[in-house]
Amino acid sequence: MLLPNKLFSYNQSILPKFPIVLSALKGKPMGVHELYKKVIRKMSGVNEFMETLDCLYALGKIEYDEKKEVLRYVVRN
């Protein structure tokens, strides 16, 4: 996972990719492949995409519905 530090700036890390994925999921839940096609132009590749999903899932910002096979933005109060 690429986080900002002395060697990598904020823009080089995966943190600025979080809003890209979250804004894509705010409209409606979507499958992983559909989301990938929607946001990949703004990422450096599939590894960065997967790392972004991993982090968002670990932070509780997205969830995966196994029955419907979609990712969903999680709204917490």
Secondary structure by P-SEA (a helix, b strand, c coil): ccccccccccccccccaaaaaaaaaccccccaaaaaaacccccccaaaaaaaaaaaaaaccccccccccbbbbbbcc
